[in-house]
Amino acid sequence: MIKIKKDVVVIGGGPAGLAAAAKVYDNGIKDVMLLERDFELGGILPQCIHNGFGLHHFGEELTGPEYSQRFENKVEERDIEVKLDTMVLDVTADKKVFAMNKDQGAMEIQAKAVILAMGCRERTAGAIGIPGTRPAGVLTAGTAQRFTNIEGYVPGKKVVILGSGDIGLIMARRMRLEGADVKAVCEILPYTGGLTRNVVQCLEDYDIPLMLNHTVTKIIGNDRLEAVEITEVDENMKPIPETSEIVEADTLLLSVGLIPENELSKKADVVLDDRTGGPIVNEGRETNIDGIFACGNVLHVHDLVDWVTEESEIAGEWTAKYVKGDYKRSEQKMNVKAGENVAYVIPQSIELDAEDRKRIPLYMRVDKPLQAVDIILYADGEKLYSFSEPFAKPGEMISVPLAQKTLDDLDEVSEIRVDIIEKEEE
């Protein structure tokens, strides 16, 4: 086994890993290694050929490959060491990374700091337990996207999509553009799970039916999918049998949720948040394990890659400070709590030395759609400040900035809580 020493090891070469690695380098730590199990960098972005990326970060509209290429160029220009086709097998709490590839074989890499940027994976048919047979033609929306955009194969001609996550909405449009008959997008909840712009641009603009409060209750077919049974659900999300209808289809695409890839995190004894599925972190994106940081979809699932980049650059900056020894924890730790109608808040704590604090963005999602909301921050139960938004949706992440001046006034505070409530009608 080859033994290697590195200042920083970044696990994952998607948008999070690329941005974090470049930021570490730009903050004075040049001895960086980036490990990626695929044959190319970019993560999911190379197969996302639609536009809509980069509006926040670059101020212009890019496709997924274009957005990815900008960060691949950053890594290449900085001559950061990249190992492709490299599978990370284990990460320990003392920051040893065990990996393997066909060129070097087994490697033990001792790092001063590790950044976890493994991304997320799609929930499959087995995870949601749809009754019926197991024919060909049932696949995740991301797999269908890769077949269509990278491999050049259209997965079917008569398509039903289960779930209204962003990739499901985008693939509904993609299948229509490829000439497929998209029968419907079914969503078990009374609201969509994706961005409003994707509902409009991908479904409404192409007259693709959206069936809220509906789910697929049976898969029909032997060698190949022949049809699916679609059924309305009640307020408890239980199927209403008398509403069932059989819809002819040769393809069922699943867009039923994303799961942060934290198997390696668990091996390093990183504590996970049950609400996000990702690590519990402070504002520097450091986990409970000293010197192990996390960013991107491994931390919590994002709707925009621009937010992934912003968060990963935060992680990269603080990782560099940690390696340089410029990383100090304050004696006063502030826990950040999700209050009324808030599903989660990232980071879960603010604990770094006040001298190092800058503006800290709090990322959060609501747990149900709300109209005309007040977003209210409390410090130890006392109202800090509030602002209004016309709406809040679970599919659209909210970023609430904590300004440096505000932070300077919170030295004795032990808890910050965020509530998002609908305004009372006048």
N, C-alpha and C positions, 0 to 999 in steps of 0.2 A: 504493500500500500504506500502510495506517494504521500508524503507529509508536506504541507504548504502552510506558510504563515501570511496572513493578509490583515490590513487594517480594517477593511469593511468588506463583507460579503453580502451581495444582494441576491435574493432567491426569487427568480421570476423576471422574464424579459419583456413583459407587456408594458402598457403605458405607465403603470405605477413604478415598476422597477427601473425603466429607462429614465424617468424624471428624477427619481430618488438618486440613482447613481450619478447622474450629471450634476445634481445639486451638491452631493457630497464632495465631488471633485472641485466644484467651483468655490466651496468653502474651505479649501486648503488641504483636503485629504486626497492624495493622488493614488494611493495604493488600494485600488478598488477592484473587486472581481464580481462579475455578473454571471449568474448561472441560469440557463434556460433549457428546459427539457425538449422543446420543439427544435425543428431544423432551421427556424428563422425567428427573428425578433418581432415584436409588435403585438403579441398576444392575440386577441380576437379581432383587432383592428384591420389586418389585411383582408379579411373576408367581408368587412362592412363597407361596401363600395358606394353606399348612399352618402349624400352630403348631410350637413348639420353639425359637424364637429368643428370645434375651435372658435365658436362665436364669442365665448367669454374670454378664453385665454389669449387668442391671437387677434380677435376683432375681425375675423373673416371666416367665411364658410368653407370648410374643407371636407373631403371624403375621409373615411377611416384610414386608408393607406397613406394619404397625404399627411394626415396628422401624425401617424406613427413615424413616417419617414423623417419628419423634422426632429424628432427625439432620437431616432437611430443615428441621424447625422451628428447630433450633439455628442453622443457616446463615442462615435468614430473619431470626431475631431479632437476629442480629449484623450484618445488612445487608451480608453478604459478596456481592461482585459475582459473579454466575453468568451464564455464556453457554451456553445450550442450542443444539442443532442446530449445533454448532460442531466442525468436524473439525480436529484438530491434524495437520499435514502433516510437520512436522520439529521436532526439538529439537537444538540444538547444544551442544557441550561448554562454550561460554561463556555458556550459559543463555539463549539466544535461542529463543523458541517461535514457530513460524510456524503460523498457524491461519487458517481461513476459514469464514464463514457468509454467509447470504443478506442479512443486514442491514448488516454492516460491510464485507463483502467480505474481501479479504486483509489479514491483520494480522501485524505483527512485534512481538512482546512481549518486551522485555528485562527479565528478572527477576534479582533478587539471589539467589533460590533457587527450585528447581523440585522439586515432589513428583510422582513417577510413581505413579499409582494407576489404571492402565488395566485391571486385572482379568485375566481369562483367557477362553479360548474352548474350545469342545468339539472333541475329535478326531472327525473325520468318517469315513464309510465309505471314502472314497478314501485316507485315511491308514493304514487297516489292511488294505486290499486284499482284501476278500471276493470270491471268484470268483462269476461269474454275470452276469445281466443288470442293467439299470439302470431298474427300474420305479418308478412312484410308490409311496409307502408306506414308503420307507426314510428315516428322519430321526433326528436326534439327540434325546435325551430332553429337552433344554432347549427345543428348537424345539417339540416336542410339548406341553411344559408351557405355552409361550406361546400356542399355538393353543387349548388347552383353557381356560386360566384367564383369558386376556386377550381373545382374539379370539372365543371361544365356539364353537370347532369341535373336535369329537372326531375325532382323526386316523384311527381305525379301529375295527373290531369284534372282530378276532381278532389278538391282539398277542403277539409274542415280544420279549423284551428281552435284548440282548447287553451284558453287563457289569454288575457289581454295585456301581458307585459310588453315592453317596447319591442323586443325582438319578434314577438308574435305579430304585432301590428305591422312591423316593417316587412315581415315575410308574407303577410297577406297581400300587400302591394306588389312585392317581388314576384309572387306566383301569378298574380293577375297580369303583370307585365310580360311574363313568360308564356302567357296564353292559357293558363290553367283557369278552370271554373272554381272560384273560391266561394263555397256554399255559405259559410258563415264563420264569424269569430264568436265563440261561446265563452262567457265569463260567469263563474258561479256567484260572484259578488254583485251587489247592485250598482257598482261603479267600476270603471276601468282601472287597470294597474299601471298603465303607461302614461307618458307625457301627453298633454292635451294636443300639442301640435302633431303628434303621431296619429292620434285618433282622427284628426281633421284631414291630414295629408295622405294617410294610408288607407283609411276606411271610407270616410265621407266623400272624398274627392273621387273615389273609384266605385262608389255605390256598393260597397261590401257590407252585408248585414252584420250588425253587432247585437248579439243576443245576451243581454244582462240577465242575471238570475237563472242561468241555464248551464248545464254541464253535460258531458258525455257519460252515459250510464252503461253502455255496452259496446264492445268492439266485435264486429261481425266479419267473418272471412276465414278461409283456411290457409292456402298458400299466400294469398294477397288480400289485403283489406278490401272488402266489398261494400260495407256500409257501417255507419255508427248510429247508435240510439242517442238522441238528444232529449233531455228532460228538464223541465222547469223545476226550480227548487223553492222551498218556502223560506220564511225569515230565519229559520235555523239551519239553512243550507241542506235540508233533507229533500230528496227527490219526490216530486208529486207524480205518482205512477200514471194517472190518467192523462197527463200532458205529454207523454212520450211520443216521439215520432222517429221513424227510420229515415235516415238521409243517406243516399247513395254517395259513396266516396271511395277512392283508392288510396288516399293519403290522409293521415291525421297528424298534424303538427302540434307539439306540446310546448306551450309557453307558460309554465305553471310554477315559476319561481326559480331563484338562483341561490346556491348554497356556497358561502365562503369556504375556500379550500384550506382547512386548518388542521389537517392530519399532522403536518410537521410541527405546527405550533403546539399541539398537545404533547408531542414527544419532548419538547423543550420545557414542559410544565407551565406553559403560558395559560393564564386564566382567561376563559372566554365569557362573553356576555350572552346570556340566553336570548336576549331580545334581538341582537344583531347577528349572532352566530360567529362573530369575530372577537378578537382580543379586547380586553379592557385596557385603555391607554390614557396617558396624560396628554397635555397640550403639545408636547414634543413628539407624540405618537410612540412613546416608549411603553412597553408592556410591563407587567409585574416582574419580569425577569430583567435584571440589570443588563443594559447594553443590547437588548433585543427589541427592535422597533417594528412597527407594522403600518402598512399604508395601502390604499386602493381597495379593491373589492374583497380582499382577504379580511379587511377590517369591518367594512359594511358595504352593502351593495349600492352603487351609485347609479343615477340615471344619466348623468353627463360625464364624459371623459374629461372635460375641463375641470370638474371638481376633483377627479382622481389626480390630475396633475397638480392642482393647488395643494392638496393634502400630501402628496408624495414629496413635493418640494419642502414642505414643512418637516416631514420626517427626515429628509436628506440633510437639511440645515442642522437639525438638532443632533443627528447622528455624528456629523462632523464635529460639533461642539463637544459631544461626549468623548470622542476619540482624542481630541486635543486637551481634554481636561477642563474645558470651560463650561461645564455642565453642573449647575448647583441646584439642589432641591431646597425649597423654602421650608422653614419649620412649620409653617401653617399650610395645611393641605385643604383645598376647597373641593368638595365633592359636587359634581354637576348632576342634577336629577331631572328626569323626565316627569313633568307634572301633568296637569289635566289635558287630555286629548293628545298627548305627545307619546309616540311609540318608543323613541329612544333619542339620546343626545350623545354626540361625539365631540370632544373627548369626555370621558367620564370623570376626570379630575383635573384640577389646575394646581400644580405643586412646584413649579420651577421658580428659581430665585427671581424676585421682583425686578432686579436690575436687568435681567434678560428678557423680560416680558415685552412683547409688542402687541399689536392688535391680534386678538385670538378669535377666529371664526368658530362658532358653534354650529355643527351640522345636525339637523334633526328632520324627522318625518312625523306627520300626524297619523293617528290610527284610524281615521275615518274622514270623509270629505266634509269640509266646513266652508261656509260662506261668510264674508264680511267679518274677518277675525281680528282680534287684538292679540299680539304676541307680547307676553308680559314676563319680565325677568324679576326674580325675587332674590334678595341676599339675606340669608337667615330669616326668611319669612317676611321681610320688609320689601316693599316694592322698590325696585331699582330704576327701571324705566320700561316703557312700552311703545310699540308702534303698530300700525294697522296695515293689513293686506286685504285685497278684495276677496281672496279665497285661499284655501289650503287643501291639498290633495295628497293621499298616501303615496302616489306615484311620482311626486315632484318634491325633491329635497329642498329644505329651507336652510339658508345660511344666515345666522344672526351674529353680527360682529360685536365683540367685547373690546372697546377702545382701551388704549393704554391708560388714559386718564381715569377711566372707570376702574380698571384693575388696580391702579395706585391707591384707590380709596377703599380697597377690599382686603387690606392686610389682616384684619381680625375676623374675617368672615369664614365660616366653615362649610357653608352649603349655598350653591346657586341652584335655583329651580326655575324651569321654564314652563309656563302654561300657555296654551293656545285656545282661546275661547271665542265663540261667536258673540258678536255684539247683540245686546238686547234691542228689540225693535222699539223705536220711539213712538 
